Amino acid sequence: LDIGCNIGLISLVCAKLYPQAIIHSFDACSWCIACLRQSCLENNIENIIPHHTCVTASSEEYISFSHEHTGPSCFVRSSLTDETLHPYSGYDTKNIHIKDVLADKDDIPFMKMDIEGGEWEIFDYLYENDLDFFKKPQKVHIEVHGHAGEEFTKKINKLKSSFSKESCIVH
């Protein structure tokens, strides 16, 4: 699973290293997904399934904001407006709940999550609702966002304690 795949560099490397694997790559930015699809075509990669969608732990509709055609994006609840996040441009993005992403996946050799702040919402949902999830990924790489301080340190410690030390990389 590559949640927040951007243009799919991690997905592409995994696809080449593990041609027997099926890689599901998710990103809210249509331009990034188009780049990933083009890279798959040019490199004859057939084991990546790109998903133009936000992965969330919420049933709320989301709007994705990003600098136009740059790739990195963040997901914000639709109650925020374009004016709130100027100079970013906003566009409606379909979202899929993390429980639906994981529904038919019993074996997850590797999961990368970099969703510009949304990882905490997903992690908290999984921690409270699906403790079996923490036994599934063999390796996990999560980029976390937040501010240094006591609350952030508690979250990092909770995250690290949820996975085995050998399987989890947090940066």
Backbone as CSV, one residue per row, in Angstrom:
resi,resn,N_x,N_y,N_z,CA_x,CA_y,CA_z,C_x,C_y,C_z
1,LEU,0.851,-1.177,0.000,0.000,0.000,0.000,0.889,1.230,0.000
2,ASP,0.615,2.151,-0.912,1.318,3.429,-0.949,0.253,4.509,-0.814
3,ILE,0.042,4.947,0.410,-1.011,5.913,0.716,-0.370,7.295,0.749
4,GLY,-0.727,8.107,-0.227,-0.063,9.385,-0.442,1.130,9.160,-1.353
5,CYS,0.870,8.566,-2.508,1.965,8.100,-3.371,2.658,9.217,-4.146
6,ASN,2.041,10.394,-4.225,2.575,11.478,-5.052,2.723,10.947,-6.468
7,ILE,3.857,11.079,-7.107,4.004,10.594,-8.483,4.377,9.109,-8.529
8,GLY,4.444,8.472,-7.373,4.572,7.025,-7.306,5.970,6.459,-7.310
9,LEU,6.963,7.225,-6.890,8.333,6.704,-6.916,8.493,5.442,-6.070
10,ILE,7.938,5.443,-4.872,8.029,4.262,-4.003,7.268,3.098,-4.645
11,SER,6.099,3.372,-5.180,5.306,2.333,-5.851,6.076,1.722,-7.010
12,LEU,6.701,2.565,-7.812,7.442,2.086,-8.979,8.628,1.211,-8.581
13,VAL,9.355,1.623,-7.558,10.490,0.828,-7.079,9.996,-0.521,-6.561
14,CYS,8.939,-0.494,-5.751,8.392,-1.753,-5.216,7.894,-2.654,-6.342
15,ALA,7.268,-2.071,-7.352,6.746,-2.858,-8.474,7.869,-3.560,-9.223
16,LYS,8.991,-2.882,-9.391,10.133,-3.491,-10.085,10.833,-4.531,-9.215
17,LEU,10.980,-4.253,-7.917,11.647,-5.191,-7.018,10.808,-6.432,-6.738
18,TYR,9.494,-6.250,-6.732,8.581,-7.339,-6.381,7.496,-7.462,-7.450
19,PRO,7.850,-7.982,-8.617,6.872,-8.045,-9.720,5.671,-8.942,-9.424
20,GLN,5.771,-9.815,-8.430,4.652,-10.672,-8.065,3.650,-9.940,-7.169
21,ALA,4.020,-8.790,-6.633,3.160,-8.037,-5.722,2.174,-7.163,-6.501
22,ILE,1.046,-6.904,-5.889,0.091,-5.925,-6.409,0.204,-4.707,-5.506
23,ILE,0.515,-3.562,-6.096,0.697,-2.329,-5.340,-0.508,-1.433,-5.573
24,HIS,-1.144,-1.036,-4.471,-2.247,-0.078,-4.541,-1.678,1.281,-4.141
25,SER,-1.787,2.254,-5.052,-1.216,3.585,-4.854,-2.338,4.614,-4.832
26,PHE,-2.385,5.410,-3.767,-3.460,6.376,-3.570,-2.897,7.792,-3.515
27,ASP,-3.531,8.711,-4.232,-3.206,10.129,-4.085,-4.399,10.966,-4.530
28,ALA,-4.549,12.111,-3.888,-5.659,13.014,-4.200,-5.384,13.868,-5.425
29,CYS,-4.136,13.981,-5.793,-3.748,14.869,-6.887,-3.859,14.121,-8.221
30,SER,-4.753,14.575,-9.084,-4.959,13.910,-10.375,-3.704,13.975,-11.240
31,TRP,-2.962,15.054,-11.139,-1.726,15.205,-11.915,-0.713,14.131,-11.495
32,CYS,-0.608,13.880,-10.187,0.321,12.848,-9.690,-0.084,11.469,-10.190
33,ILE,-1.367,11.178,-10.126,-1.845,9.875,-10.587,-1.615,9.731,-12.088
34,ALA,-1.795,10.807,-12.839,-1.522,10.762,-14.283,-0.040,10.479,-14.541
35,CYS,0.839,11.096,-13.752,2.282,10.836,-13.888,2.598,9.377,-13.576
36,LEU,1.991,8.829,-12.538,2.210,7.437,-12.173,1.740,6.513,-13.295
37,ARG,0.565,6.785,-13.827,0.047,5.951,-14.933,0.993,5.994,-16.129
38,GLN,1.489,7.190,-16.457,2.412,7.331,-17.584,3.715,6.568,-17.322
39,SER,4.221,6.659,-16.102,5.444,5.927,-15.748,5.230,4.424,-15.874
40,CYS,4.070,3.954,-15.464,3.756,2.521,-15.600,3.744,2.110,-17.070
41,LEU,3.144,2.946,-17.923,3.112,2.639,-19.360,4.512,2.608,-19.950
42,GLU,5.300,3.632,-19.662,6.635,3.753,-20.249,7.596,2.668,-19.756
43,ASN,7.330,2.125,-18.574,8.232,1.128,-17.997,7.642,-0.277,-17.981
44,ASN,6.537,-0.460,-18.694,5.878,-1.772,-18.779,5.594,-2.373,-17.409
45,ILE,5.087,-1.549,-16.514,4.738,-1.998,-15.169,3.233,-2.223,-15.124
46,GLU,2.862,-3.439,-14.771,1.446,-3.791,-14.767,0.917,-4.160,-13.391
47,ASN,1.756,-4.091,-12.374,1.311,-4.530,-11.051,1.037,-3.374,-10.084
48,ILE,0.795,-2.183,-10.617,0.394,-1.038,-9.798,-1.044,-0.689,-10.154
49,ILE,-1.858,-0.512,-9.124,-3.229,-0.050,-9.321,-3.318,1.356,-8.728
50,PRO,-3.338,2.397,-9.597,-3.438,3.770,-9.099,-4.879,4.109,-8.710
51,HIS,-5.019,4.817,-7.609,-6.331,5.253,-7.132,-6.288,6.766,-6.950
52,HIS,-7.093,7.494,-7.708,-7.180,8.945,-7.544,-8.212,9.224,-6.453
53,THR,-7.760,9.162,-5.222,-8.654,9.346,-4.083,-7.863,9.642,-2.809
54,CYS,-8.526,10.295,-1.868,-7.961,10.501,-0.519,-8.270,9.274,0.313
55,VAL,-7.332,8.828,1.102,-7.602,7.798,2.099,-7.804,8.536,3.419
56,THR,-8.944,8.295,4.044,-9.288,9.006,5.270,-9.821,8.020,6.304
57,ALA,-10.130,8.544,7.457,-10.831,7.781,8.488,-12.104,8.532,8.855
58,SER,-12.640,9.238,7.894,-13.810,10.071,8.113,-14.811,9.843,6.990
59,SER,-16.065,10.048,7.292,-17.082,9.953,6.252,-17.364,11.315,5.626
60,GLU,-16.716,12.361,6.131,-16.908,13.699,5.575,-16.354,13.784,4.162
61,GLU,-16.958,14.641,3.354,-16.384,14.909,2.041,-15.138,15.750,2.234
62,TYR,-14.188,15.548,1.374,-12.942,16.287,1.464,-12.728,17.136,0.224
63,ILE,-11.979,18.172,0.401,-11.455,18.950,-0.706,-9.950,18.857,-0.580
64,SER,-9.270,18.620,-1.665,-7.822,18.547,-1.640,-7.280,19.884,-2.095
65,PHE,-6.242,20.360,-1.451,-5.602,21.607,-1.828,-4.156,21.336,-2.189
66,SER,-3.682,21.937,-3.255,-2.269,21.810,-3.596,-1.875,22.967,-4.476
67,HIS,-0.551,23.166,-4.586,-0.066,24.090,-5.601,-0.359,23.427,-6.933
68,GLU,-0.848,24.192,-7.878,-1.256,23.612,-9.148,-0.111,22.853,-9.808
69,HIS,-0.348,21.603,-10.155,0.577,20.734,-10.889,1.927,20.526,-10.208
70,THR,1.964,20.611,-8.883,3.237,20.338,-8.213,3.227,19.009,-7.507
71,GLY,2.063,18.479,-7.275,2.010,17.173,-6.648,1.622,17.204,-5.195
72,PRO,2.513,17.613,-4.282,2.179,17.489,-2.870,0.855,18.180,-2.553
73,SER,0.019,17.488,-1.834,-1.277,18.047,-1.500,-1.618,17.715,-0.069
74,CYS,-2.573,18.417,0.455,-3.055,18.097,1.783,-4.566,17.968,1.701
75,PHE,-5.123,17.210,2.618,-6.554,16.997,2.624,-7.134,17.809,3.757
76,VAL,-8.175,18.535,3.476,-8.831,19.308,4.519,-10.322,19.066,4.440
77,ARG,-10.969,19.166,5.557,-12.412,18.989,5.559,-13.053,20.083,4.710
78,SER,-14.165,19.765,4.103,-14.779,20.675,3.151,-15.309,21.944,3.793
79,SER,-15.270,22.043,5.110,-15.722,23.265,5.773,-14.731,24.410,5.568
80,LEU,-13.491,24.088,5.195,-12.530,25.145,4.904,-12.725,25.618,3.472
81,THR,-12.318,26.845,3.224,-12.532,27.408,1.896,-11.208,27.665,1.211
82,ASP,-11.279,27.878,-0.084,-10.087,28.182,-0.870,-9.376,29.414,-0.320
83,GLU,-10.145,30.394,0.128,-9.533,31.629,0.651,-8.711,31.356,1.900
84,THR,-9.107,30.337,2.674,-8.401,30.002,3.906,-6.970,29.566,3.616
85,LEU,-6.761,28.922,2.477,-5.467,28.320,2.194,-4.751,28.943,1.007
86,HIS,-5.102,30.168,0.648,-4.425,30.841,-0.459,-2.917,30.754,-0.224
87,PRO,-2.055,30.468,-1.175,-2.201,30.413,-2.627,-2.505,29.023,-3.180
88,TYR,-3.019,28.126,-2.370,-3.333,26.787,-2.857,-4.618,26.815,-3.679
89,SER,-4.741,25.882,-4.585,-5.989,25.758,-5.330,-6.708,24.514,-4.823
90,GLY,-8.013,24.587,-4.763,-8.788,23.477,-4.221,-9.563,22.766,-5.302
91,TYR,-9.745,21.476,-5.113,-10.562,20.697,-6.026,-11.190,19.561,-5.246
92,ASP,-12.410,19.211,-5.632,-13.095,18.111,-4.963,-12.346,16.815,-5.216
93,THR,-12.241,16.020,-4.204,-11.557,14.741,-4.318,-12.406,13.670,-3.655
94,LYS,-12.592,12.595,-4.360,-13.296,11.452,-3.780,-12.444,10.920,-2.637
95,ASN,-13.097,10.455,-1.566,-12.325,9.828,-0.513,-12.806,8.415,-0.268
96,ILE,-11.879,7.606,0.238,-12.173,6.222,0.597,-11.716,6.025,2.039
97,HIS,-12.550,5.366,2.807,-12.245,5.136,4.216,-11.168,4.056,4.327
98,ILE,-10.278,4.196,5.272,-9.190,3.234,5.460,-9.720,1.816,5.675
99,LYS,-10.872,1.679,6.325,-11.426,0.332,6.529,-11.767,-0.321,5.193
100,ASP,-12.181,0.469,4.198,-12.483,-0.067,2.875,-11.213,-0.403,2.098
101,VAL,-10.163,0.365,2.318,-8.873,0.068,1.691,-8.359,-1.280,2.192
102,LEU,-8.511,-1.516,3.482,-7.960,-2.725,4.112,-8.890,-3.938,4.053
103,ALA,-10.127,-3.748,3.625,-11.167,-4.775,3.729,-10.750,-6.143,3.189
104,ASP,-10.106,-6.185,2.052,-9.775,-7.481,1.449,-8.276,-7.762,1.422
105,LYS,-7.536,-7.091,2.278,-6.086,-7.249,2.278,-5.617,-7.887,3.580
106,ASP,-5.387,-9.200,3.530,-4.907,-9.915,4.715,-3.396,-9.860,4.840
107,ASP,-2.719,-9.789,3.724,-1.258,-9.793,3.705,-0.778,-8.461,3.147
108,ILE,-0.107,-7.676,3.980,0.422,-6.385,3.554,1.925,-6.395,3.826
109,PRO,2.738,-6.756,2.836,4.184,-6.811,3.065,4.787,-5.444,3.401
110,PHE,4.231,-4.363,2.821,4.801,-3.029,3.037,3.692,-1.993,2.910
111,MET,3.678,-1.043,3.834,2.761,0.085,3.746,3.541,1.367,3.980
112,LYS,3.376,2.301,3.028,3.952,3.635,3.181,2.796,4.610,3.275
113,MET,2.843,5.509,4.249,1.793,6.512,4.395,2.434,7.885,4.573
114,ASP,2.111,8.777,3.670,2.583,10.161,3.725,1.451,11.016,3.170
115,ILE,0.528,11.402,4.050,-0.652,12.118,3.586,-0.808,13.473,4.277
116,GLU,0.315,14.118,4.468,0.354,15.527,4.867,-0.527,15.870,6.066
117,GLY,-0.430,15.087,7.103,-1.172,15.359,8.330,-2.326,14.408,8.568
118,GLY,-2.860,13.799,7.528,-3.995,12.893,7.656,-3.646,11.564,8.276
119,GLU,-2.351,11.282,8.405,-1.948,9.984,8.961,-2.401,9.816,10.406
120,TRP,-2.488,10.909,11.184,-2.918,10.788,12.582,-4.365,10.342,12.669
121,GLU,-5.225,10.896,11.819,-6.636,10.516,11.811,-6.780,9.022,11.508
122,ILE,-6.035,8.546,10.526,-6.084,7.128,10.160,-5.515,6.267,11.279
123,PHE,-4.365,6.654,11.799,-3.748,5.881,12.871,-4.680,5.786,14.078
124,ASP,-5.264,6.905,14.494,-6.169,6.889,15.646,-7.382,5.998,15.387
125,TYR,-7.926,6.075,14.176,-9.066,5.215,13.839,-8.662,3.738,13.960
126,LEU,-7.536,3.368,13.369,-7.090,1.974,13.417,-6.823,1.528,14.848
127,TYR,-6.211,2.406,15.628,-5.877,2.084,17.018,-7.138,1.818,17.835
128,GLU,-8.185,2.591,17.573,-9.422,2.467,18.336,-10.363,1.396,17.783
129,ASN,-10.237,1.029,16.495,-11.230,0.169,15.866,-10.705,-1.117,15.239
130,ASP,-9.413,-1.224,15.002,-8.908,-2.377,14.251,-7.501,-2.739,14.712
131,LEU,-7.375,-3.194,15.948,-6.050,-3.532,16.472,-5.402,-4.676,15.698
132,ASP,-6.198,-5.494,15.020,-5.631,-6.564,14.193,-4.801,-6.005,13.045
133,PHE,-5.103,-4.791,12.638,-4.335,-4.173,11.549,-2.846,-4.155,11.874
134,PHE,-2.489,-3.898,13.121,-1.089,-3.722,13.497,-0.276,-5.010,13.396
135,LYS,-0.946,-6.123,13.155,-0.258,-7.395,12.924,-0.047,-7.644,11.437
136,LYS,-0.732,-6.877,10.563,-0.713,-7.152,9.123,0.554,-6.679,8.410
137,PRO,0.899,-5.404,8.475,2.067,-4.976,7.682,3.358,-5.563,8.223
138,GLN,4.177,-6.093,7.316,5.486,-6.581,7.723,6.456,-5.423,7.899
139,LYS,6.314,-4.409,7.068,7.122,-3.190,7.174,6.203,-1.989,6.999
140,VAL,6.451,-0.947,7.777,5.632,0.258,7.742,6.559,1.462,7.703
141,HIS,6.252,2.396,6.814,6.974,3.668,6.763,5.928,4.763,6.824
142,ILE,5.964,5.567,7.877,4.981,6.623,8.041,5.699,7.945,8.250
143,GLU,5.376,8.915,7.394,5.865,10.271,7.606,4.803,10.983,8.420
144,VAL,5.179,11.461,9.569,4.209,12.121,10.439,4.447,13.623,10.442
145,HIS,3.373,14.335,10.615,3.404,15.791,10.643,2.839,16.257,11.969
146,GLY,3.399,17.312,12.493,2.917,17.859,13.752,3.991,18.757,14.346
147,HIS,3.691,19.251,15.503,4.610,20.171,16.173,5.200,19.489,17.395
148,ALA,6.478,19.719,17.609,7.143,19.151,18.773,6.422,19.615,20.037
149,GLY,6.364,18.758,20.983,5.697,19.070,22.239,5.222,17.786,22.880
150,GLU,4.638,17.912,24.054,4.236,16.736,24.824,3.189,15.902,24.080
151,GLU,2.168,16.517,23.505,1.118,15.780,22.802,1.683,15.053,21.585
152,PHE,2.563,15.723,20.840,3.182,15.109,19.661,4.040,13.914,20.081
153,THR,4.815,14.067,21.141,5.662,12.983,21.646,4.814,11.791,22.076
154,LYS,3.672,12.039,22.724,2.768,10.951,23.116,2.276,10.195,21.882
155,LYS,1.904,10.929,20.844,1.411,10.294,19.619,2.507,9.445,18.965
156,ILE,3.710,9.979,18.900,4.825,9.233,18.302,5.090,7.957,19.095
157,ASN,5.099,8.050,20.420,5.336,6.872,21.257,4.225,5.840,21.089
158,LYS,2.985,6.301,20.985,1.851,5.399,20.758,1.993,4.704,19.404
159,LEU,2.400,5.445,18.399,2.601,4.885,17.067,3.699,3.827,17.091
160,LYS,4.839,4.160,17.668,5.965,3.221,17.723,5.632,1.971,18.530
161,SER,4.843,2.122,19.578,4.500,0.956,20.405,3.475,0.049,19.723
162,SER,2.820,0.528,18.694,1.792,-0.251,18.008,2.368,-1.242,17.008
163,PHE,3.559,-0.988,16.532,4.221,-1.858,15.568,5.480,-2.424,16.210
164,SER,5.954,-3.535,15.685,7.215,-4.056,16.194,8.340,-3.100,15.811
165,LYS,9.356,-3.049,16.629,10.468,-2.119,16.412,11.133,-2.355,15.051
166,GLU,11.189,-3.611,14.631,11.847,-3.953,13.370,11.026,-3.551,12.153
167,SER,9.709,-3.414,12.321,8.867,-3.192,11.154,8.514,-1.744,10.887
168,CYS,8.728,-0.857,11.856,8.193,0.504,11.730,9.280,1.556,11.597
169,ILE,9.176,2.350,10.549,10.045,3.505,10.357,9.171,4.737,10.434
170,VAL,9.493,5.651,11.339,8.741,6.888,11.501,9.699,8.041,11.278
171,HIS,9.323,8.952,10.400,10.120,10.177,10.258,9.202,11.353,10.043
